[in-house]
Amino acid sequence: MVQFNALSYVWGSPEKTASMVCNGLNVAITQNLHDALTVIRTYDFGTDFLWVDQVCINQSDEQEKAVQVQHMLMFYERAMNTVAWLGD
């Protein structure tokens, strides 16, 4: 099984005003997620993989979201660590 960490955070404003590169693709994200990633990337949590709902779940596909949201507890339970970000 692939080891990963999970990020639990407050979305903040739903407007996607920031971006990140994920697997070579430019992905629009909220500013609060950008802030969280900027801070936590400086820590070593033992794996390079990070599960983030806003990126790992297709937010524009309501059917996928409905299914994946039901699995979120499993992702947090199976993560090596869960990082909580409440904002600045």
C-alpha positions as CSV (number, residue, x, y, z in Angstrom):
1,M,0.0,0.0,0.0
2,V,1.2,3.5,-0.8
3,Q,2.0,5.5,2.3
4,F,0.6,9.0,2.3
5,N,-0.3,11.9,4.5
6,A,-3.7,13.8,4.5
7,L,-4.5,17.4,4.9
8,S,-7.6,18.6,6.7
9,Y,-8.3,22.2,6.3
10,V,-10.9,25.0,6.0
11,W,-11.5,25.8,2.4
12,G,-12.1,29.5,3.1
13,S,-13.4,31.4,0.1
14,P,-14.6,29.0,-2.6
15,E,-13.0,31.1,-5.3
16,K,-10.0,29.4,-6.8
17,T,-7.6,32.3,-6.9
18,A,-4.3,30.4,-6.6
19,S,-2.7,27.5,-8.5
20,M,-0.3,24.7,-8.0
21,V,1.4,22.1,-10.2
22,C,0.4,18.5,-9.5
23,N,1.8,15.7,-11.6
24,G,2.8,18.2,-14.2
25,L,-0.6,19.8,-14.5
26,N,-1.6,23.3,-13.3
27,V,-4.5,23.0,-10.9
28,A,-6.6,25.9,-9.6
29,I,-7.0,25.9,-5.8
30,T,-8.3,28.2,-3.1
31,Q,-6.0,30.7,-1.5
32,N,-6.4,28.9,1.9
33,L,-5.2,25.6,0.4
34,H,-2.3,27.4,-1.2
35,D,-1.3,28.9,2.1
36,A,-1.5,25.5,3.8
37,L,0.7,23.9,1.2
38,T,3.2,26.7,1.3
39,V,3.7,26.2,5.0
40,I,3.5,22.4,5.3
41,R,5.9,21.7,2.4
42,T,8.7,22.7,4.7
43,Y,8.0,19.7,7.1
44,D,9.1,16.1,6.6
45,F,6.2,13.8,7.3
46,G,8.0,10.7,6.0
47,T,6.4,10.5,2.6
48,D,6.1,12.7,-0.5
49,F,2.4,11.8,-1.1
50,L,-0.3,14.1,0.3
51,W,-4.1,13.5,0.0
52,V,-6.1,16.7,-0.4
53,D,-9.8,16.6,-1.2
54,Q,-9.8,19.7,-3.3
55,V,-7.2,18.2,-5.6
56,C,-7.9,14.4,-5.4
57,I,-11.6,14.7,-5.9
58,N,-12.9,16.1,-9.1
59,Q,-14.8,19.1,-7.7
60,S,-16.7,19.7,-10.9
61,D,-18.2,16.2,-11.0
62,E,-21.1,16.1,-8.6
63,Q,-21.5,12.3,-8.9
64,E,-17.8,11.7,-8.1
65,K,-17.9,14.1,-5.2
66,A,-20.9,12.3,-3.7
67,V,-19.1,8.9,-3.8
68,Q,-15.7,10.2,-2.7
69,V,-17.0,12.2,0.2
70,Q,-18.3,9.0,1.7
71,H,-14.7,7.6,1.6
72,M,-13.0,10.6,3.2
73,L,-13.0,9.1,6.7
74,M,-11.1,6.1,5.2
75,F,-8.5,8.4,3.7
76,Y,-7.9,10.1,7.0
77,E,-7.8,6.8,8.9
78,R,-5.2,5.2,6.5
79,A,-2.9,8.3,6.3
80,M,0.4,8.1,8.1
81,N,-0.3,11.5,9.5
82,T,-3.1,14.0,9.1
83,V,-2.2,17.6,9.2
84,A,-4.8,20.1,10.3
85,W,-4.7,23.6,8.8
86,L,-7.0,26.2,10.4
87,G,-5.5,29.2,8.6
88,D,-2.9,31.8,9.3
